[in-house]
């Protein structure tokens, strides 16, 4: 799957592009079910909210077949390779939950700020591509962006170790206020199977989920191979050290797995 000229222009200008209906309900159903199984497991890669609800499951592509296939899916790998202009490797893989009623906040931040400070990534030649496993609505903790904020470069941030169970390099209120005055704030919503691509320096956050509707999103952090990290202070299952270029699978790799899963059931 390749991005159109219009989508490339939108990404350059706004810092993100929304791609609806990238994956079928059958493909997403298989991922959703296996995400639930992972969240129920007792693994060091599964981080939890202070309430005990699941917050994020790292590196699921290394121990789960459905997520392994998603992590090498051409509908995700090809457009990022197109944008970065070279082959990519998996810097990070997360299955992020916003559990019904208890899903906590993600503070305002830039992802590249963490990749640079904690992992020694040389440049912002990496990005997230997000796959909605649930319907993302305006009410259930959607991802919020400040459009065009990626053009500000890497902004000064502080290391927040207190707000949630996950340490994050966060922006202060004055910085967010000034950026929002320029670009506004948007919250892309959509059905399961929708995909969001966004620049590593795009300022974003998400509010708590106090609704009965869960919101789970898978994030592939894909980095240009020549831009691999140089510091190894975080666990390997958080910041990967295998810089091998991802070879995309066939387009039906995930759908075939979903069918085989259904047949066994």
N, C-alpha and C positions, 0 to 999 in steps of 0.2 A: 504494500500500500504506500503510495507516494502522496505528499501534500501538493495541493494545487498552488499556482502562483499567488492566488488570493489568500490562501491559508498561510503561505510563507510570509507574505506582507503583513498579515494580521499578527502573526507571532512576533515579527520584528518590531512592530509598532506597539502592541499591547503587552507582550511578554507571555502570552498564552494562546492556545487555540483549543476549542471544544469540538470533539468528534462524536456525534451521537450514533448509537446503534452499531458500534464496531463489533460487538460479540453477541451471539444468539442467546436466547433464554436458556437453552440446553447447556451451552458452554458455561454460562454464569452460574446455573444451578449446581453444576458439579463443583465449581470453585467455592460457592457459598457453603455447601455441605461440608467440604473438606476444611474450610476455614473454621467452622464450628468444632470439628474434631480436634483441630490444632489448638484452639483456644481452651478446650477442655483438658488438654494434656499438661503434664508437669515437665516442662522443658525450660532450660535457662534462656532460650531465645524468646520465650513468651513473657512479656512485661505486662504488669497489671496496674490498674488505677489504685489509688489509696483505698478504695472501697473493695478491692479484690476483683472487680470486673476486668475483662481483658482490655488492654490498651493497644498493644502492637505485638505482632509475631514477626521476628526477624528471620531472614534467610530461609523462608519456607521452600524456596526453589531448590534447596540442597537436600531436603529430606521428604519432599512430597511430590509425587509424579505430576499431578495436575498443575501445580505451581511451577514445576520445572518446565513444563511445556509452555505455560504462559510466559515465563521468563525468556524464552527464545522464540516467541511468536512473531512472525513477519509483520503483522499489523501494528506491532509496537516497535520492533527493532528498526524496520526500514525507514519510517519517518524521522526517527532520531538520528540515524546514520545520515540521512539526507540533510538534516539541519546542521550537524556537526562536521560533515564533510569527510568523515573517515569511520572506520569500524569502531565499535564500542564494546566495553566490558561492563559487567555488573558491579557497580560500586556498593550498592545497598539494595535490599529487597525487603519490603515491609507489607504486612497485612494489617492495616490500622482499623480498629473498631471504634465506633461511638455507640456504646451499649445504650439500650433504651433506659431512660431516666438517670443513668449514672455516668454516661460518657463525659469526660472532663475536657477542659479547654486545651487548645494548642495556642500558645502565645504568639504575638506578632514577631516574625523572624524571616530571615533569608536562609535558604538551605545551603547555599554556597558559603555563607559565613561560617557554618559548622564544618563543612568539608575542608575549607582552607585552614581554619584555626586548629581543629582537632586532628585532621588527617593529612595536612600538608598537600592538598590538591593545588597544583600551580595556578590554574586559570579557571574561570567559570565556563569551561567547555564540558559541562555535564548538565543534565536536567532530569526532572521527574516526569514520568508518564504514568498517569493514574487511571485505574479501571474501577468503575463503580460496580460493586457486587449487590448493593441495595439501591432502591430509589433514593436519590439525594434531593431533599426538599429544602425550601427556605427555612423550615422549622426544626430540622433534626440535625443541626450542627454541620452545615455545609462548609466547604472550603471557601474562604473569602480572600480575594486578591485586591491589591491596589494596582490598577493598570498603569503601565509605563514606568513603574518603580524600578524595574530591572535596569533602566538606563542611568540610574544614579550610582552604579557600581556597588561595591561592598561597603555597607554602612556600619558605622561604629555600633557595637552591641555589647551587652553585659551577659555574663554566664549565670543564668537562672537555675539554681539547684533546689529551689524551695516550692515553687508554685504547684508543680505536678510531679508525678513519679519519673518523668523523663527530663534529664538535663538539656537545656537549650540555650543558645546564644540569641538573646531577645533584644528588640528595639525598644527605646523608651517612648513614653506617651507623646512627648513633644515631636519626635521624629515622625511617628505615625500620623499625628495630626497634620503636620506640614505636608507629608506625602499625600494624604487623603484629600487635602484642600486642592491639590493639583490634579490628581487622577481619579478621585472618587473611590468607592469600594464596590466590588461586584461579587456575587456569589453564584457561580454557575450551577444549575440544577439539571437533573435529567434521570432517565430510566436506567435500570441495571443494564450493563453492557456498554454504556457511554464511556468515553475516554477523554481525559484532559492532559494536554502537554503544557508544561510551563518552565520558563527560564530559571536557572539556578539562583539568580539574584532577584527574582520577583518576590516582593514582600507579601506575605500571606499569614493567615491564622484560621482558627475555627472555634466557634463558641461551644459551650456545653450542650449536650443533648438531654433535654428534660421531657422529651416526648416518649410515647410508647413505641416509636418507630426506630429500629436500629439503623445505623449507617456505617457500612464497611467499605473501605476503599483499599485496593492493592496499589502500592507504589513501587515502580521499578526506577531506580536511580542509575541511569546509563551515562557512562563517561567515555570520552574519546580515549582510545588506547594510549596515545602519545601523552596524555594528560594525567596519567595514573598517579595515585597518592604516593607520598614520600615519607610519611610518618605512620607509625604502627602502634599507637598508644591505646586505641580502642580494640575490643575483641574482634577477631577475624570475622565472626558472624554478624557483626554490626558494620564494619568497614572492610570489605573483602580485599584480599591480597592476590587473587588470581586475575591477572590482567589479560588473559587469553581472549581474543576477539570472539564475540558471540556469533555462531553460525545459525542463522534463522532456520527453523523447522519448516515443514510444509504448512500451508495455510489451514489444512484440515486436521492438524495434529491434536488440537484440543477437542474438537468436535468428535474425533474418533475415540479419544479417551473417555469423553462423556458417554458415548454410546456403549463402550465396553463396560463402564461402571454400571450403567443402567441394566445391561444384560446380566451381570453378576447378581445384582439386587433382585 
